[in-house]
């Protein structure tokens, strides 16, 4: 699989993990587990950071591909 495809798949996974951990955090808070809620919230934020970094990778690989196609004409 190409790098851009790997980055797309990884971005999707990180985004889904972000939302899942956020939901877990909210549920733990509802149930009174403040410490657990904080840990899930931190994990959610880490996944968001990963997703943002992968989005930058996707933008770069798209630009490289676009530039390469212009040069080959």
Residue, then its C-alpha position, 0 to 999 in steps of 0.5 A: x500500500x502507498x504511503x498516502x493510503x497508509x496515512x489515510x488509514x492511520x488518520x481514520x483509526x486515530x480519529x475513531x480512537x479519539x472519539x471512542x476515548x472521549x465517550x469513555x471519559x464522559x461515561x466514567x465521569x457520569x459514573x463518578x470515576x473522575x481519575x479514570x475520566x481524566x485518563x481517558x480524556x488524556x488518551x483522547x487528546x493524544x489521539x487527536x494530536x496523532x490525527x492532526x499530524x497524519x493530516x499534515x502527512x496527507x497534505x504533504x503527500x498529496x502536494x508531492x504527488x500533484x507536483x510530480x504529475x506536473x513535472x512529468x508532463 
